[in-house]
Amino acid sequence: MAGWLNLGQNLKINAKKFPNTVMLKDSQRSFTYPEVNRRVNQLAHSLLSLGLTKGDKVAVLLENSIEIVEVFLATAKTGIIIVPINFRLVSAEVEYIVADSDAKAMIVHDEFTSTVNPIKAKLNNIGPDNYIAVGQAVDGYRSYDAFIENAADNEPEIDVAPEDTWILIYTSGTTGKPKGVIRSHESHIAFFLINAVDFMKSTKVVLVGEETSGKPNHFGEINRFVLPESRLIVSYPTKYFSLLDKDLPGLIPDLETPFGFAQYMKGIDTAMEAVRHNPQP
């Protein structure tokens, strides 16, 4: 029977196919496909250690970063559902989404803990040990790096079907309260492959996340990991050009936004690796 590979399964394959290719990079860190896969597996096991199981939700209040990509991929491998929250929302708005989604854990950038702290007592579904902070150590939160560092890095043995829910994303709520929209793995992979057609010519893609304006719940650039040897550079706009100059010297176009650069880089040689295909007799 034919079926879609989800992005977590695709990462497992690419970790073997591209052992030396940089997958994620920011101004201070650089991780190859195998390194990212190990970190994602560690995060997956760490989330499961909290008591989360397939179908449970983890809320995420993060800037565009290496860590948010890892959370998307770890949830894809475990069947846990990610609930990405716009970091521009105020405490009451965050409270509504976290409570309405029934999230059982929350991963927050250190700079947004001041948004979460006033509402923690009202989030009865999240235990005190289920708050994780990315960045600096914060009282009342487990450090993200410490949270994953001693976890097993083998593949989690969980059956995640293409029709299973991957993302619960909330609308902007312009006509009332935000509404949760369920997105399955197969719906996103189909969307990713459609987007991948725009990247047809070369063998590598460099992707850029713009932390100061990009919304993590619209972090569409993660879709390019269905492409062979795709790389994502996560950068503030002021660091963007220096990062690209190191990675691809002499190839920096004159573009208004970092996201625009991806349009110059075409690539899909084996994008259909994202599909498990059984020909019909």
Helices and strands as residue ranges (DSSP letters): E 3-4, H 7-17, E 22-25, E 30-32, H 33-49, E 57-61, H 66-78, E 81-84, H 91-101, E 105-109, G 110-112, H 113-116, G 117-122, G 128-130, E 131-134, E 142-143, H 144-149, E 165-170, E 180-184, H 185-196, E 206-210, G 216-218, G 220-226, E 231-235, H 237-247, H 258-261, G 262-264, G 271-274, E 275-276
